[in-house]
Amino acid sequence: MTPDITRSELITLLAYIDAGSHKAAAHRLAIAESTCRQRVSALMGRVGARTAAEAVWRLRTELEAEDRRRL
């Protein structure tokens, strides 16, 4: 089961991965860089990831497993 992740955390994580830095992601999302860092860090903590890329991988793996269980 995926942990309770907010929509803003997920959007921020994906923007961070795409942009390559907290500063660039924050600019794209029109939020403070500190907010970007906090959201990415909170999401990583919830999924037990040490990097943002690992967080994406863990979320994807869990969502795929949930889909298989529904079939």
All heavy atoms as a GROMACS GRO file, in nm:
protein
  552
    1MET      N    1   0.084  -0.118   0.000
    1MET     CA    2   0.000   0.000   0.000
    1MET      C    3   0.089   0.125   0.000
    1MET      O    4   0.181   0.136   0.079
    1MET     CB    5  -0.090  -0.002   0.124
    1MET     CG    6  -0.180   0.117   0.133
    1MET     SD    7  -0.289   0.114   0.277
    1MET     CE    8  -0.369  -0.042   0.258
    2THR      N    9   0.060   0.218  -0.088
    2THR     CA   10   0.139   0.340  -0.093
    2THR      C   11   0.110   0.428   0.028
    2THR      O   12  -0.003   0.435   0.074
    2THR     CB   13   0.109   0.421  -0.222
    2THR    OG1   14  -0.031   0.442  -0.232
    2THR    CG2   15   0.160   0.351  -0.344
    3PRO      N   16   0.212   0.493   0.081
    3PRO     CA   17   0.191   0.582   0.196
    3PRO      C   18   0.108   0.703   0.155
    3PRO      O   19   0.094   0.732   0.036
    3PRO     CB   20   0.332   0.621   0.236
    3PRO     CG   21   0.417   0.592   0.120
    3PRO     CD   22   0.350   0.486   0.038
    4ASP      N   23   0.056   0.775   0.252
    4ASP     CA   24  -0.022   0.894   0.224
    4ASP      C   25   0.068   1.005   0.173
    4ASP      O   26   0.138   1.070   0.250
    4ASP     CB   27  -0.098   0.940   0.349
    4ASP     CG   28  -0.205   0.842   0.390
    4ASP    OD1   29  -0.261   0.775   0.301
    4ASP    OD2   30  -0.233   0.832   0.510
    5ILE      N   31   0.067   1.024   0.044
    5ILE     CA   32   0.150   1.124  -0.021
    5ILE      C   33   0.057   1.232  -0.074
    5ILE      O   34  -0.043   1.201  -0.140
    5ILE     CB   35   0.231   1.062  -0.134
    5ILE    CG1   36   0.329   0.960  -0.077
    5ILE    CG2   37   0.305   1.167  -0.214
    5ILE    CD1   38   0.393   0.872  -0.181
    6THR      N   39   0.090   1.357  -0.049
    6THR     CA   40   0.005   1.464  -0.098
    6THR      C   41   0.029   1.486  -0.247
    6THR      O   42   0.136   1.453  -0.300
    6THR     CB   43   0.030   1.596  -0.023
    6THR    OG1   44   0.161   1.643  -0.054
    6THR    CG2   45   0.016   1.578   0.128
    7ARG      N   46  -0.070   1.541  -0.309
    7ARG     CA   47  -0.059   1.572  -0.452
    7ARG      C   48   0.056   1.670  -0.475
    7ARG      O   49   0.133   1.657  -0.569
    7ARG     CB   50  -0.191   1.631  -0.501
    7ARG     CG   51  -0.194   1.657  -0.648
    7ARG     CD   52  -0.336   1.693  -0.691
    7ARG     NE   53  -0.346   1.681  -0.834
    7ARG     CZ   54  -0.356   1.786  -0.914
    7ARG    NH1   55  -0.362   1.907  -0.866
    7ARG    NH2   56  -0.363   1.768  -1.045
    8SER      N   57   0.068   1.770  -0.387
    8SER     CA   58   0.175   1.869  -0.403
    8SER      C   59   0.314   1.806  -0.388
    8SER      O   60   0.407   1.845  -0.459
    8SER     CB   61   0.157   1.985  -0.305
    8SER     OG   62   0.165   1.940  -0.172
    9GLU      N   63   0.327   1.708  -0.300
    9GLU     CA   64   0.455   1.640  -0.285
    9GLU      C   65   0.490   1.562  -0.412
    9GLU      O   66   0.604   1.567  -0.459
    9GLU     CB   67   0.453   1.544  -0.166
    9GLU     CG   68   0.455   1.612  -0.032
    9GLU     CD   69   0.431   1.519   0.083
    9GLU    OE1   70   0.383   1.405   0.064
    9GLU    OE2   71   0.459   1.559   0.197
   10LEU      N   72   0.393   1.493  -0.466
   10LEU     CA   73   0.418   1.415  -0.588
   10LEU      C   74   0.452   1.506  -0.706
   10LEU      O   75   0.549   1.480  -0.778
   10LEU     CB   76   0.298   1.327  -0.620
   10LEU     CG   77   0.313   1.236  -0.741
   10LEU    CD1   78   0.433   1.143  -0.726
   10LEU    CD2   79   0.186   1.154  -0.761
   11ILE      N   80   0.377   1.612  -0.723
   11ILE     CA   81   0.404   1.707  -0.832
   11ILE      C   82   0.543   1.767  -0.815
   11ILE      O   83   0.619   1.780  -0.913
   11ILE     CB   84   0.295   1.816  -0.837
   11ILE    CG1   85   0.164   1.755  -0.888
   11ILE    CG2   86   0.338   1.933  -0.925
   11ILE    CD1   87   0.043   1.844  -0.872
   12THR      N   88   0.578   1.802  -0.693
   12THR     CA   89   0.708   1.862  -0.667
   12THR      C   90   0.820   1.762  -0.695
   12THR      O   91   0.922   1.797  -0.756
   12THR     CB   92   0.717   1.914  -0.523
   12THR    OG1   93   0.609   2.006  -0.501
   12THR    CG2   94   0.849   1.984  -0.498
   13LEU      N   95   0.802   1.638  -0.653
   13LEU     CA   96   0.903   1.535  -0.680
   13LEU      C   97   0.925   1.518  -0.830
   13LEU      O   98   1.038   1.515  -0.878
   13LEU     CB   99   0.862   1.401  -0.619
   13LEU     CG  100   0.954   1.282  -0.653
   13LEU    CD1  101   1.091   1.299  -0.587
   13LEU    CD2  102   0.890   1.152  -0.611
   14LEU      N  103   0.817   1.509  -0.905
   14LEU     CA  104   0.830   1.491  -1.050
   14LEU      C  105   0.894   1.612  -1.116
   14LEU      O  106   0.976   1.598  -1.207
   14LEU     CB  107   0.693   1.460  -1.111
   14LEU     CG  108   0.631   1.328  -1.064
   14LEU    CD1  109   0.491   1.312  -1.120
   14LEU    CD2  110   0.718   1.210  -1.101
   15ALA      N  111   0.859   1.732  -1.070
   15ALA     CA  112   0.922   1.854  -1.124
   15ALA      C  113   1.071   1.855  -1.092
   15ALA      O  114   1.154   1.892  -1.176
   15ALA     CB  115   0.854   1.978  -1.068
   16TYR      N  116   1.105   1.813  -0.970
   16TYR     CA  117   1.246   1.808  -0.929
   16TYR      C  118   1.324   1.709  -1.016
   16TYR      O  119   1.434   1.740  -1.064
   16TYR     CB  120   1.255   1.770  -0.781
   16TYR     CG  121   1.394   1.738  -0.736
   16TYR    CD1  122   1.492   1.836  -0.730
   16TYR    CD2  123   1.429   1.609  -0.700
   16TYR    CE1  124   1.621   1.807  -0.688
   16TYR    CE2  125   1.557   1.579  -0.658
   16TYR     CZ  126   1.652   1.677  -0.652
   16TYR     OH  127   1.780   1.648  -0.612
   17ILE      N  128   1.268   1.593  -1.037
   17ILE     CA  129   1.335   1.493  -1.121
   17ILE      C  130   1.355   1.547  -1.262
   17ILE      O  131   1.461   1.535  -1.322
   17ILE     CB  132   1.254   1.360  -1.125
   17ILE    CG1  133   1.257   1.291  -0.989
   17ILE    CG2  134   1.304   1.267  -1.234
   17ILE    CD1  135   1.392   1.235  -0.949
   18ASP      N  136   1.251   1.610  -1.316
   18ASP     CA  137   1.257   1.663  -1.453
   18ASP      C  138   1.353   1.782  -1.463
   18ASP      O  139   1.431   1.790  -1.558
   18ASP     CB  140   1.117   1.704  -1.498
   18ASP     CG  141   1.113   1.743  -1.644
   18ASP    OD1  142   1.162   1.665  -1.728
   18ASP    OD2  143   1.062   1.853  -1.674
   19ALA      N  144   1.349   1.870  -1.365
   19ALA     CA  145   1.429   1.993  -1.371
   19ALA      C  146   1.575   1.969  -1.334
   19ALA      O  147   1.664   2.041  -1.380
   19ALA     CB  148   1.369   2.098  -1.278
   20GLY      N  149   1.600   1.874  -1.246
   20GLY     CA  150   1.737   1.843  -1.208
   20GLY      C  151   1.789   1.917  -1.087
   20GLY      O  152   1.900   1.892  -1.042
   21SER      N  153   1.711   2.011  -1.034
   21SER     CA  154   1.754   2.080  -0.913
   21SER      C  155   1.630   2.134  -0.840
   21SER      O  156   1.525   2.155  -0.900
   21SER     CB  157   1.848   2.197  -0.945
   21SER     OG  158   1.777   2.304  -1.004
   22HIS      N  159   1.649   2.155  -0.710
   22HIS     CA  160   1.540   2.212  -0.631
   22HIS      C  161   1.507   2.354  -0.679
   22HIS      O  162   1.391   2.391  -0.689
   22HIS     CB  163   1.577   2.216  -0.482
   22HIS     CG  164   1.584   2.082  -0.421
   22HIS    ND1  165   1.702   2.016  -0.400
   22HIS    CD2  166   1.487   1.999  -0.376
   22HIS    CE1  167   1.679   1.899  -0.344
   22HIS    NE2  168   1.549   1.886  -0.329
   23LYS      N  169   1.611   2.429  -0.710
   23LYS     CA  170   1.592   2.568  -0.754
   23LYS      C  171   1.510   2.575  -0.883
   23LYS      O  172   1.415   2.653  -0.892
   23LYS     CB  173   1.727   2.635  -0.772
   23LYS     CG  174   1.719   2.782  -0.806
   23LYS     CD  175   1.857   2.844  -0.812
   23LYS     CE  176   1.847   2.994  -0.837
   23LYS     NZ  177   1.980   3.056  -0.832
   24ALA      N  178   1.546   2.493  -0.981
   24ALA     CA  179   1.474   2.494  -1.109
   24ALA      C  180   1.331   2.443  -1.093
   24ALA      O  181   1.238   2.498  -1.153
   24ALA     CB  182   1.549   2.411  -1.212
   25ALA      N  183   1.313   2.341  -1.012
   25ALA     CA  184   1.178   2.288  -0.989
   25ALA      C  185   1.092   2.391  -0.918
   25ALA      O  186   0.975   2.411  -0.954
   25ALA     CB  187   1.185   2.159  -0.908
   26ALA      N  188   1.149   2.457  -0.819
   26ALA     CA  189   1.075   2.560  -0.746
   26ALA      C  190   1.033   2.673  -0.839
   26ALA      O  191   0.920   2.723  -0.833
   26ALA     CB  192   1.160   2.615  -0.632
   27HIS      N  193   1.123   2.712  -0.927
   27HIS     CA  194   1.091   2.817  -1.024
   27HIS      C  195   0.976   2.774  -1.114
   27HIS      O  196   0.882   2.851  -1.137
   27HIS     CB  197   1.215   2.851  -1.107
   27HIS     CG  198   1.192   2.958  -1.208
   27HIS    ND1  199   1.177   3.090  -1.173
   27HIS    CD2  200   1.178   2.952  -1.342
   27HIS    CE1  201   1.156   3.162  -1.283
   27HIS    NE2  202   1.157   3.079  -1.387
   28ARG      N  203   0.981   2.652  -1.165
   28ARG     CA  204   0.874   2.601  -1.252
   28ARG      C  205   0.739   2.598  -1.181
   28ARG      O  206   0.635   2.623  -1.241
   28ARG     CB  207   0.905   2.459  -1.298
   28ARG     CG  208   1.011   2.449  -1.401
   28ARG     CD  209   1.029   2.305  -1.444
   28ARG     NE  210   1.140   2.293  -1.536
   28ARG     CZ  211   1.176   2.181  -1.594
   28ARG    NH1  212   1.110   2.068  -1.569
   28ARG    NH2  213   1.278   2.177  -1.677
   29LEU      N  214   0.741   2.565  -1.052
   29LEU     CA  215   0.617   2.550  -0.977
   29LEU      C  216   0.575   2.678  -0.906
   29LEU      O  217   0.469   2.681  -0.842
   29LEU     CB  218   0.632   2.437  -0.874
   29LEU     CG  219   0.658   2.299  -0.931
   29LEU    CD1  220   0.688   2.201  -0.819
   29LEU    CD2  221   0.541   2.252  -1.014
   30ALA      N  222   0.657   2.781  -0.915
   30ALA     CA  223   0.631   2.910  -0.850
   30ALA      C  224   0.616   2.893  -0.699
   30ALA      O  225   0.520   2.942  -0.637
   30ALA     CB  226   0.509   2.978  -0.911
   31ILE      N  227   0.709   2.818  -0.641
   31ILE     CA  228   0.713   2.799  -0.495
   31ILE      C  229   0.854   2.831  -0.449
   31ILE      O  230   0.947   2.842  -0.530
   31ILE     CB  231   0.676   2.654  -0.454
   31ILE    CG1  232   0.771   2.551  -0.515
   31ILE    CG2  233   0.530   2.623  -0.491
   31ILE    CD1  234   0.750   2.407  -0.468
   32ALA      N  235   0.871   2.846  -0.320
   32ALA     CA  236   1.004   2.872  -0.264
   32ALA      C  237   1.091   2.747  -0.276
   32ALA      O  238   1.041   2.634  -0.269
   32ALA     CB  239   0.993   2.913  -0.118
   33GLU      N  240   1.220   2.768  -0.294
   33GLU     CA  241   1.312   2.655  -0.301
   33GLU      C  242   1.306   2.572  -0.173
   33GLU      O  243   1.312   2.449  -0.178
   33GLU     CB  244   1.454   2.705  -0.325
   33GLU     CG  245   1.554   2.594  -0.348
   33GLU     CD  246   1.694   2.645  -0.381
   33GLU    OE1  247   1.711   2.764  -0.410
   33GLU    OE2  248   1.786   2.562  -0.376
   34SER      N  249   1.291   2.637  -0.059
   34SER     CA  250   1.282   2.564   0.068
   34SER      C  251   1.156   2.476   0.073
   34SER      O  252   1.159   2.366   0.129
   34SER     CB  253   1.284   2.660   0.187
   34SER     OG  254   1.175   2.750   0.180
   35THR      N  255   1.048   2.523   0.014
   35THR     CA  256   0.925   2.443   0.007
   35THR      C  257   0.947   2.320  -0.080
   35THR      O  258   0.905   2.210  -0.046
   35THR     CB  259   0.809   2.527  -0.047
   35THR    OG1  260   0.789   2.640   0.039
   35THR    CG2  261   0.681   2.446  -0.057
   36CYS      N  262   1.016   2.341  -0.191
   36CYS     CA  263   1.048   2.230  -0.281
   36CYS      C  264   1.131   2.125  -0.207
   36CYS      O  265   1.099   2.006  -0.211
   36CYS     CB  266   1.123   2.282  -0.403
   36CYS     SG  267   1.168   2.156  -0.522
   37ARG      N  268   1.234   2.169  -0.137
   37ARG     CA  269   1.319   2.077  -0.063
   37ARG      C  270   1.239   2.001   0.043
   37ARG      O  271   1.256   1.881   0.061
   37ARG     CB  272   1.433   2.152   0.005
   37ARG     CG  273   1.538   2.202  -0.090
   37ARG     CD  274   1.650   2.274  -0.015
   37ARG     NE  275   1.746   2.330  -0.107
   37ARG     CZ  276   1.843   2.262  -0.165
   37ARG    NH1  277   1.858   2.134  -0.140
   37ARG    NH2  278   1.926   2.321  -0.250
   38GLN      N  279   1.152   2.072   0.113
   38GLN     CA  280   1.073   2.011   0.220
   38GLN      C  281   0.978   1.905   0.164
   38GLN      O  282   0.967   1.795   0.220
   38GLN     CB  283   0.995   2.119   0.296
   38GLN     CG  284   0.921   2.070   0.419
   38GLN     CD  285   0.786   2.009   0.387
   38GLN    OE1  286   0.718   2.053   0.294
   38GLN    NE2  287   0.747   1.909   0.461
   39ARG      N  288   0.911   1.936   0.055
   39ARG     CA  289   0.816   1.841  -0.004
   39ARG      C  290   0.886   1.715  -0.054
   39ARG      O  291   0.839   1.604  -0.031
   39ARG     CB  292   0.738   1.906  -0.117
   39ARG     CG  293   0.638   2.008  -0.069
   39ARG     CD  294   0.567   2.072  -0.187
   39ARG     NE  295   0.475   2.176  -0.144
   39ARG     CZ  296   0.411   2.256  -0.227
   39ARG    NH1  297   0.428   2.245  -0.359
   39ARG    NH2  298   0.330   2.348  -0.181
   40VAL      N  299   0.997   1.734  -0.123
   40VAL     CA  300   1.072   1.619  -0.176
   40VAL      C  301   1.124   1.534  -0.060
   40VAL      O  302   1.111   1.412  -0.060
   40VAL     CB  303   1.187   1.664  -0.269
   40VAL    CG1  304   1.276   1.547  -0.306
   40VAL    CG2  305   1.130   1.730  -0.396
   41SER      N  306   1.177   1.599   0.041
   41SER     CA  307   1.230   1.528   0.157
   41SER      C  308   1.121   1.451   0.231
   41SER      O  309   1.141   1.336   0.271
   41SER     CB  310   1.298   1.628   0.251
   41SER     OG  311   1.346   1.563   0.365
   42ALA      N  312   1.005   1.514   0.249
   42ALA     CA  313   0.894   1.448   0.319
   42ALA      C  314   0.849   1.323   0.243
   42ALA      O  315   0.828   1.217   0.303
   42ALA     CB  316   0.778   1.545   0.337
   43LEU      N  317   0.836   1.335   0.113
   43LEU     CA  318   0.794   1.221   0.032
   43LEU      C  319   0.898   1.110   0.038
   43LEU      O  320   0.863   0.993   0.057
   43LEU     CB  321   0.770   1.265  -0.112
   43LEU     CG  322   0.709   1.159  -0.203
   43LEU    CD1  323   0.623   1.224  -0.309
   43LEU    CD2  324   0.814   1.073  -0.268
   44MET      N  325   1.024   1.146   0.027
   44MET     CA  326   1.130   1.045   0.032
   44MET      C  327   1.127   0.972   0.166
   44MET      O  328   1.143   0.850   0.171
   44MET     CB  329   1.267   1.111   0.010
   44MET     CG  330   1.291   1.154  -0.132
   44MET     SD  331   1.438   1.259  -0.156
   44MET     CE  332   1.563   1.171  -0.066
   45GLY      N  333   1.103   1.045   0.273
   45GLY     CA  334   1.095   0.983   0.404
   45GLY      C  335   0.980   0.886   0.416
   45GLY      O  336   0.993   0.778   0.475
   46ARG      N  337   0.867   0.921   0.360
   46ARG     CA  338   0.749   0.834   0.368
   46ARG      C  339   0.768   0.702   0.294
   46ARG      O  340   0.713   0.600   0.334
   46ARG     CB  341   0.627   0.906   0.313
   46ARG     CG  342   0.572   1.003   0.412
   46ARG     CD  343   0.427   1.036   0.384
   46ARG     NE  344   0.397   1.157   0.456
   46ARG     CZ  345   0.397   1.278   0.401
   46ARG    NH1  346   0.419   1.293   0.273
   46ARG    NH2  347   0.374   1.383   0.475
   47VAL      N  348   0.841   0.707   0.184
   47VAL     CA  349   0.861   0.584   0.107
   47VAL      C  350   0.991   0.513   0.142
   47VAL      O  351   1.022   0.409   0.086
   47VAL     CB  352   0.851   0.608  -0.046
   47VAL    CG1  353   0.716   0.662  -0.085
   47VAL    CG2  354   0.962   0.697  -0.096
   48GLY      N  355   1.070   0.572   0.232
   48GLY     CA  356   1.194   0.509   0.275
   48GLY      C  357   1.304   0.515   0.171
   48GLY      O  358   1.386   0.424   0.161
   49ALA      N  359   1.307   0.624   0.094
   49ALA     CA  360   1.408   0.638  -0.012
   49ALA      C  361   1.519   0.731   0.031
   49ALA      O  362   1.496   0.826   0.106
   49ALA     CB  363   1.341   0.692  -0.139
   50ARG      N  364   1.639   0.704  -0.018
   50ARG     CA  365   1.754   0.791   0.013
   50ARG      C  366   1.778   0.894  -0.096
   50ARG      O  367   1.849   0.991  -0.075
   50ARG     CB  368   1.879   0.706   0.034
   50ARG     CG  369   1.862   0.622   0.159
   50ARG     CD  370   1.977   0.537   0.200
   50ARG     NE  371   2.089   0.522   0.110
   50ARG     CZ  372   2.200   0.461   0.142
   50ARG    NH1  373   2.215   0.410   0.261
   50ARG    NH2  374   2.297   0.448   0.055
   51THR      N  375   1.720   0.871  -0.214
   51THR     CA  376   1.733   0.967  -0.324
   51THR      C  377   1.596   0.987  -0.387
   51THR      O  378   1.505   0.904  -0.370
   51THR     CB  379   1.829   0.918  -0.434
   51THR    OG1  380   1.772   0.801  -0.496
   51THR    CG2  381   1.967   0.885  -0.377
   52ALA      N  382   1.583   1.096  -0.462
   52ALA     CA  383   1.456   1.123  -0.530
   52ALA      C  384   1.428   1.016  -0.636
   52ALA      O  385   1.315   0.971  -0.653
   52ALA     CB  386   1.459   1.261  -0.594
   53ALA      N  387   1.532   0.973  -0.706
   53ALA     CA  388   1.515   0.869  -0.807
   53ALA      C  389   1.465   0.739  -0.744
   53ALA      O  390   1.379   0.670  -0.799
   53ALA     CB  391   1.644   0.845  -0.883
   54GLU      N  392   1.519   0.706  -0.627
   54GLU     CA  393   1.474   0.586  -0.557
   54GLU      C  394   1.328   0.601  -0.514
   54GLU      O  395   1.251   0.504  -0.520
   54GLU     CB  396   1.561   0.560  -0.435
   54GLU     CG  397   1.522   0.433  -0.360
   54GLU     CD  398   1.604   0.411  -0.234
   54GLU    OE1  399   1.697   0.488  -0.206
   54GLU    OE2  400   1.573   0.313  -0.164
   55ALA      N  401   1.288   0.721  -0.475
   55ALA     CA  402   1.149   0.745  -0.437
   55ALA      C  403   1.055   0.719  -0.554
   55ALA      O  404   0.951   0.654  -0.540
   55ALA     CB  405   1.131   0.887  -0.384
   56VAL      N  406   1.092   0.769  -0.671
   56VAL     CA  407   1.011   0.745  -0.791
   56VAL      C  408   1.002   0.596  -0.819
   56VAL      O  409   0.895   0.543  -0.847
   56VAL     CB  410   1.069   0.821  -0.913
   56VAL    CG1  411   0.998   0.779  -1.041
   56VAL    CG2  412   1.058   0.972  -0.892
   57TRP      N  413   1.116   0.527  -0.811
   57TRP     CA  414   1.118   0.383  -0.837
   57TRP      C  415   1.028   0.309  -0.738
   57TRP      O  416   0.950   0.222  -0.777
   57TRP     CB  417   1.261   0.330  -0.829
   57TRP     CG  418   1.268   0.183  -0.851
   57TRP    CD1  419   1.270   0.117  -0.969
   57TRP    CD2  420   1.272   0.082  -0.748
   57TRP    NE1  421   1.275  -0.018  -0.948
   57TRP    CE2  422   1.276  -0.042  -0.813
   57TRP    CE3  423   1.273   0.087  -0.610
   57TRP    CZ2  424   1.280  -0.162  -0.742
   57TRP    CZ3  425   1.278  -0.033  -0.541
   57TRP    CH2  426   1.281  -0.155  -0.607
   58ARG      N  427   1.037   0.343  -0.610
   58ARG     CA  428   0.956   0.276  -0.508
   58ARG      C  429   0.806   0.302  -0.531
   58ARG      O  430   0.725   0.210  -0.518
   58ARG     CB  431   0.995   0.322  -0.368
   58ARG     CG  432   1.127   0.265  -0.322
   58ARG     CD  433   1.165   0.321  -0.185
   58ARG     NE  434   1.291   0.267  -0.141
   58ARG     CZ  435   1.303   0.168  -0.054
   58ARG    NH1  436   1.197   0.112  -0.002
   58ARG    NH2  437   1.422   0.124  -0.019
   59LEU      N  438   0.771   0.426  -0.564
   59LEU     CA  439   0.630   0.457  -0.590
   59LEU      C  440   0.578   0.381  -0.711
   59LEU      O  441   0.469   0.325  -0.709
   59LEU     CB  442   0.612   0.607  -0.611
   59LEU     CG  443   0.627   0.693  -0.486
   59LEU    CD1  444   0.634   0.840  -0.524
   59LEU    CD2  445   0.512   0.668  -0.391
   60ARG      N  446   0.658   0.379  -0.817
   60ARG     CA  447   0.616   0.308  -0.938
   60ARG      C  448   0.599   0.160  -0.911
   60ARG      O  449   0.501   0.098  -0.953
   60ARG     CB  450   0.718   0.330  -1.049
   60ARG     CG  451   0.681   0.260  -1.176
   60ARG     CD  452   0.779   0.285  -1.285
   60ARG     NE  453   0.742   0.204  -1.400
   60ARG     CZ  454   0.804   0.207  -1.514
   60ARG    NH1  455   0.906   0.286  -1.532
   60ARG    NH2  456   0.766   0.130  -1.613
   61THR      N  457   0.694   0.101  -0.841
   61THR     CA  458   0.687  -0.042  -0.808
   61THR      C  459   0.562  -0.073  -0.727
   61THR      O  460   0.492  -0.171  -0.755
   61THR     CB  461   0.814  -0.084  -0.730
   61THR    OG1  462   0.928  -0.057  -0.812
   61THR    CG2  463   0.811  -0.231  -0.695
   62GLU      N  464   0.532   0.010  -0.629
   62GLU     CA  465   0.415  -0.012  -0.545
   62GLU      C  466   0.285   0.006  -0.623
   62GLU      O  467   0.192  -0.074  -0.608
   62GLU     CB  468   0.416   0.083  -0.425
   62GLU     CG  469   0.302   0.061  -0.329
   62GLU     CD  470   0.296  -0.079  -0.270
   62GLU    OE1  471   0.401  -0.139  -0.244
   62GLU    OE2  472   0.183  -0.130  -0.251
   63LEU      N  473   0.279   0.105  -0.709
   63LEU     CA  474   0.158   0.125  -0.791
   63LEU      C  475   0.136   0.009  -0.887
   63LEU      O  476   0.023  -0.035  -0.907
   63LEU     CB  477   0.166   0.258  -0.867
   63LEU     CG  478   0.153   0.382  -0.780
   63LEU    CD1  479   0.185   0.507  -0.863
   63LEU    CD2  480   0.015   0.392  -0.718
   64GLU      N  481   0.243  -0.041  -0.945
   64GLU     CA  482   0.231  -0.157  -1.035
   64GLU      C  483   0.183  -0.279  -0.957
   64GLU      O  484   0.101  -0.357  -1.007
   64GLU     CB  485   0.364  -0.184  -1.105
   64GLU     CG  486   0.398  -0.081  -1.210
   64GLU     CD  487   0.537  -0.099  -1.267
   64GLU    OE1  488   0.618  -0.176  -1.212
   64GLU    OE2  489   0.566  -0.032  -1.368
   65ALA      N  490   0.232  -0.298  -0.836
   65ALA     CA  491   0.189  -0.412  -0.753
   65ALA      C  492   0.042  -0.399  -0.718
   65ALA      O  493  -0.032  -0.498  -0.720
   65ALA     CB  494   0.275  -0.421  -0.627
   66GLU      N  495  -0.003  -0.278  -0.688
   66GLU     CA  496  -0.145  -0.257  -0.657
   66GLU      C  497  -0.231  -0.289  -0.778
   66GLU      O  498  -0.337  -0.349  -0.766
   66GLU     CB  499  -0.169  -0.112  -0.612
   66GLU     CG  500  -0.124  -0.084  -0.472
   66GLU     CD  501  -0.150   0.059  -0.431
   66GLU    OE1  502  -0.223   0.132  -0.501
   66GLU    OE2  503  -0.098   0.099  -0.325
   67ASP      N  504  -0.186  -0.248  -0.896
   67ASP     CA  505  -0.260  -0.279  -1.018
   67ASP      C  506  -0.272  -0.430  -1.040
   67ASP      O  507  -0.377  -0.480  -1.078
   67ASP     CB  508  -0.194  -0.215  -1.141
   67ASP     CG  509  -0.220  -0.066  -1.151
   67ASP    OD1  510  -0.311  -0.017  -1.081
   67ASP    OD2  511  -0.151   0.001  -1.229
   68ARG      N  512  -0.163  -0.504  -1.016
   68ARG     CA  513  -0.166  -0.649  -1.034
   68ARG      C  514  -0.262  -0.713  -0.935
   68ARG      O  515  -0.332  -0.809  -0.968
   68ARG     CB  516  -0.026  -0.707  -1.019
   68ARG     CG  517   0.062  -0.686  -1.141
   68ARG     CD  518   0.188  -0.770  -1.133
   68ARG     NE  519   0.274  -0.735  -1.021
   68ARG     CZ  520   0.363  -0.636  -1.020
   68ARG    NH1  521   0.378  -0.563  -1.127
   68ARG    NH2  522   0.436  -0.613  -0.913
   69ARG      N  523  -0.267  -0.663  -0.812
   69ARG     CA  524  -0.358  -0.718  -0.712
   69ARG      C  525  -0.504  -0.694  -0.749
   69ARG      O  526  -0.590  -0.772  -0.712
   69ARG     CB  527  -0.327  -0.658  -0.575
   69ARG     CG  528  -0.200  -0.710  -0.512
   69ARG     CD  529  -0.187  -0.669  -0.367
   69ARG     NE  530  -0.171  -0.527  -0.346
   69ARG     CZ  531  -0.053  -0.465  -0.337
   69ARG    NH1  532   0.060  -0.532  -0.349
   69ARG    NH2  533  -0.048  -0.335  -0.317
   70ARG      N  534  -0.532  -0.588  -0.821
   70ARG     CA  535  -0.670  -0.556  -0.858
   70ARG      C  536  -0.722  -0.646  -0.971
   70ARG      O  537  -0.842  -0.660  -0.988
   70ARG     CB  538  -0.680  -0.412  -0.904
   70ARG     CG  539  -0.671  -0.315  -0.790
   70ARG     CD  540  -0.693  -0.175  -0.836
   70ARG     NE  541  -0.657  -0.083  -0.730
   70ARG     CZ  542  -0.603   0.036  -0.749
   70ARG    NH1  543  -0.578   0.076  -0.871
   70ARG    NH2  544  -0.573   0.111  -0.647
   71LEU      N  545  -0.631  -0.704  -1.046
   71LEU     CA  546  -0.674  -0.788  -1.160
   71LEU      C  547  -0.722  -0.923  -1.116
   71LEU      O  548  -0.707  -0.985  -1.027
   71LEU     CB  549  -0.558  -0.804  -1.259
   71LEU     CG  550  -0.516  -0.676  -1.326
   71LEU    CD1  551  -0.398  -0.704  -1.418
   71LEU    CD2  552  -0.628  -0.615  -1.408
   0.00000   0.00000   0.00000
